[in-house]
Amino acid sequence: MEDYDVVVIGAGLGGLSAAALLAKSGFKVLICEHTDRGGGCCSSFEHEGFTFDIGASIVEMAWTIDDLFSRLGKRTSDYMEMIRIDPIYAFVTKEGERFTYPVDREATREVIARLSPDDAKAWDRFSKVGAEAIEEVFGAVMSTPMQGLLDATRITLSNPKFLRYMRYMVQSFESTLCSFFKDDRVRASMSMQSYYIGLPPALCPGYAAFLAYSEHEGIFYPRGGMISIPAGIYRLFKESGGEIRFGSTVRRVLLEGRKAIGVELADGTQIRSRIVLSNINAKVLYLELVGRENLPGWAIRAIESYEVSIPCPMIMLGLDQAPDLQAHHTICYGTMEEMNSAYFDYFKKGKLPEGGMMIICWPTHADPSLAPEGKHALNIVTLAPYRLAEGSWDQLKERYLDIMLDAVESRFHIQLRDHIVTAKVSTPLDFERALLHPQGAVYGLNNDLFSTAMFRPGLRSRVIQGLYLAGASTHFGGGVPTTIGSGIAVSGIIEKDYG
Ligand SMILES: Cc1cc2nc3c(=O)[nH]c(=O)nc-3n(C[C@H](O)[C@H](O)[C@H](O)COP(=O)(O)OP(=O)(O)OC[C@H]3O[C@@H](n4cnc5c(N)ncnc54)[C@H](O)[C@@H]3O)c2cc1C
């Protein structure tokens, strides 16, 4: 006799979304979450009166959240307030030159025209292709299961426009961007978005270049910090009778042969269920919680072949006054080449970053309630290796903070040091310890072309009956909308299999 219909491992966005939909459909659902607050990478915490986000800092394609809430018969606005962010971001070159992209496409065209009149015309073409690709193609597959070649073929044939955009799937982000824009500053200003997929422009799949356009369809920040998104979904889950246990770590998936029959917690408690839904890194799920001994050789080789995604150390700063910034995000680096170099010359070689590339996020610009009156919260994010060639993150934490603050001031001409009232660094090791994300991976698995969509681990396990997956390791990869999409897709599969 099972205790629950579904046990969900992890209360990240994918797990929570699926859990809320399944609870609403009448399944008896329990979520076991390692931390004491949930939300995973889309979460926030308080420190000395400031609220800091631990990962995600912005929401694009927010219609996925509305889609989830409308499937639950509710309106997003009754559960969270999404603040519209405008301008989208400011770009700061090493020479200290700054320009800002507003949401409005025409106004953005004017910004680009000042840099390069030819690229202003290219912006019109880029926006047109981007709008259509997102509406007709990428948006359409966001919450649609893509379990294998059959699904991929069915989806492609269902809409002839897919073929028109196929070239962007099989070329790099860099090629897509360079096929539209000629000016180095314009190219550079739109290439940070490749790291929203976790890869440099040279390796990131070309479809992701349209993220630079998608932000012009509106970007948002939830009032109260990023944790307000999972908190809203959690509230709905509870209203449908769902249960959650915080501070409860799953150490094993219980099996009968190749069938999942529940989970075992770190304290030895066993919970029986018909279905186990994992919201954690797929490599950890299969190789540790299911166990190599329970997998066929081909499945072990397949799951081992995935690389985990990049880590992103974060510096959280409390300031005694507003920083000299113009936007929620300020993106700092010189050229697209430097974006590639950050990956190949630093990340791949285990070098501590020298502050050549970073995003400065200023959440109190949108929501002053995240800091004591008159004060401000900032996050500084970059890409860095998990394993450092010289020393460990625990040893080099302070040095890293110094290097990054030096770079902010000397290279990008933004003065912060004299106004810092509190500083906290979250290294890849801290991130791994906090969320059990292997190597501090921020997007589950790497997201190159051969680890995207149908090439990612299936939402329905191909080897363990009754085991399902959601979250950044599946389908469309990491991101607030994509992981919510995975939750919608997997709940649909489970309802079909067990409804
Ligand atoms: C630094 C950073 C910046 C980002 N910026 C953005 C952004 O601006 N916009 C955007 O859209 N996306 C962004 N993302 C990505 C986005 O936040 C994530 O892809 C998404 O939130 C992941 O959701 P998930 O469903 O995969 O679950 P996760 O967030 O991975 O959550 C998994 C949960 O499982 C729990 N867990 C792990 N192991 C166990 C276990 N054994 N037992 C029980 N519980 C367990 C963890 O504690 C965690 O709560 C960012 C991510 C990071 C880290």
The ligand as an SDF file (V2000), in Angstrom:
LIG
                    3D

 53 58  0  0  0  0  0  0  0  0999 V2000
   23.1920   32.0870  -10.7280 C   0  0  0  0  0  0  0  0  0  0  0  0
   21.9570   31.7460  -11.5290 C   0  0  0  0  0  0  0  0  0  0  0  0
   21.3490   32.7190  -12.3060 C   0  0  0  0  0  0  0  0  0  0  0  0
   20.2060   32.4190  -13.0490 C   0  0  0  0  0  0  0  0  0  0  0  0
   19.5760   33.4100  -13.7340 N   0  0  0  0  0  0  0  0  0  0  0  0
   18.3910   33.1510  -14.3270 C   0  0  0  0  0  0  0  0  0  0  0  0
   17.5910   34.2190  -14.8040 C   0  0  0  0  0  0  0  0  0  0  0  0
   17.9000   35.4010  -14.6110 O   0  0  0  0  0  0  0  0  0  0  0  0
   16.4220   33.9100  -15.4520 N   0  0  0  0  0  0  0  0  0  0  0  0
   16.0220   32.6140  -15.6220 C   0  0  0  0  0  0  0  0  0  0  0  0
   14.9730   32.3910  -16.2470 O   0  0  0  0  0  0  0  0  0  0  0  0
   16.7380   31.5950  -15.1140 N   0  0  0  0  0  0  0  0  0  0  0  0
   17.8930   31.8290  -14.4460 C   0  0  0  0  0  0  0  0  0  0  0  0
   18.5730   30.8190  -13.8550 N   0  0  0  0  0  0  0  0  0  0  0  0
   18.1060   29.4360  -14.0440 C   0  0  0  0  0  0  0  0  0  0  0  0
   16.8740   29.0580  -13.2380 C   0  0  0  0  0  0  0  0  0  0  0  0
   16.8880   29.6960  -11.9930 O   0  0  0  0  0  0  0  0  0  0  0  0
   16.8850   27.5440  -13.0290 C   0  0  0  0  0  0  0  0  0  0  0  0
   17.1160   26.8680  -14.2390 O   0  0  0  0  0  0  0  0  0  0  0  0
   15.5820   27.0140  -12.4390 C   0  0  0  0  0  0  0  0  0  0  0  0
   15.1540   27.7890  -11.3360 O   0  0  0  0  0  0  0  0  0  0  0  0
   15.8530   25.5650  -12.0240 C   0  0  0  0  0  0  0  0  0  0  0  0
   14.6590   24.9400  -11.6450 O   0  0  0  0  0  0  0  0  0  0  0  0
   14.6100   23.3760  -11.4490 P   0  0  0  0  0  0  0  0  0  0  0  0
   13.1930   22.9620  -11.6020 O   0  0  0  0  0  0  0  0  0  0  0  0
   15.6030   22.6990  -12.3160 O   0  0  0  0  0  0  0  0  0  0  0  0
   14.9790   23.1130   -9.9290 O   0  0  0  0  0  0  0  0  0  0  0  0
   16.2400   23.5560   -9.0460 P   0  0  0  0  0  0  0  0  0  0  0  0
   16.2540   25.0070   -8.9230 O   0  0  0  0  0  0  0  0  0  0  0  0
   17.4500   22.8720   -9.5300 O   0  0  0  0  0  0  0  0  0  0  0  0
   15.8160   22.9660   -7.6400 O   0  0  0  0  0  0  0  0  0  0  0  0
   16.0570   21.6530   -7.2730 C   0  0  0  0  0  0  0  0  0  0  0  0
   15.6610   21.5080   -5.8030 C   0  0  0  0  0  0  0  0  0  0  0  0
   15.9270   20.1620   -5.4130 O   0  0  0  0  0  0  0  0  0  0  0  0
   16.4670   20.1620   -4.0900 C   0  0  0  0  0  0  0  0  0  0  0  0
   17.2340   18.9250   -3.9350 N   0  0  0  0  0  0  0  0  0  0  0  0
   18.4020   18.5950   -4.5280 C   0  0  0  0  0  0  0  0  0  0  0  0
   18.7620   17.3460   -4.1850 N   0  0  0  0  0  0  0  0  0  0  0  0
   17.7900   16.8820   -3.3570 C   0  0  0  0  0  0  0  0  0  0  0  0
   17.5820   15.6500   -2.6760 C   0  0  0  0  0  0  0  0  0  0  0  0
   18.4470   14.6350   -2.7860 N   0  0  0  0  0  0  0  0  0  0  0  0
   16.4820   15.5230   -1.8890 N   0  0  0  0  0  0  0  0  0  0  0  0
   15.5910   16.5350   -1.7620 C   0  0  0  0  0  0  0  0  0  0  0  0
   15.7360   17.7270   -2.4020 N   0  0  0  0  0  0  0  0  0  0  0  0
   16.8180   17.8770   -3.1850 C   0  0  0  0  0  0  0  0  0  0  0  0
   17.3070   21.4240   -4.0310 C   0  0  0  0  0  0  0  0  0  0  0  0
   17.4600   21.8500   -2.7030 O   0  0  0  0  0  0  0  0  0  0  0  0
   16.4620   22.3990   -4.8720 C   0  0  0  0  0  0  0  0  0  0  0  0
   15.5700   23.1470   -4.0720 O   0  0  0  0  0  0  0  0  0  0  0  0
   19.6880   31.1050  -13.0570 C   0  0  0  0  0  0  0  0  0  0  0  0
   20.2830   30.1210  -12.2620 C   0  0  0  0  0  0  0  0  0  0  0  0
   21.3710   30.4480  -11.4710 C   0  0  0  0  0  0  0  0  0  0  0  0
   21.9180   29.4120  -10.5450 C   0  0  0  0  0  0  0  0  0  0  0  0
  1  2  1  0
  2  3  1  0
  2 52  2  0
  3  4  2  0
  4  5  1  0
  4 50  1  0
  5  6  2  0
  6  7  1  0
  6 13  1  0
  7  8  2  0
  7  9  1  0
  9 10  1  0
 10 11  2  0
 10 12  1  0
 12 13  2  0
 13 14  1  0
 14 15  1  0
 14 50  1  0
 15 16  1  0
 16 17  1  0
 16 18  1  0
 18 19  1  0
 18 20  1  0
 20 21  1  0
 20 22  1  0
 22 23  1  0
 23 24  1  0
 24 25  2  0
 24 26  1  0
 24 27  1  0
 27 28  1  0
 28 29  2  0
 28 30  1  0
 28 31  1  0
 31 32  1  0
 32 33  1  0
 33 34  1  0
 33 48  1  0
 34 35  1  0
 35 36  1  0
 35 46  1  0
 36 37  1  0
 36 45  1  0
 37 38  2  0
 38 39  1  0
 39 40  1  0
 39 45  2  0
 40 41  1  0
 40 42  2  0
 42 43  1  0
 43 44  2  0
 44 45  1  0
 46 47  1  0
 46 48  1  0
 48 49  1  0
 50 51  2  0
 51 52  1  0
 52 53  1  0
M  END
$$$$
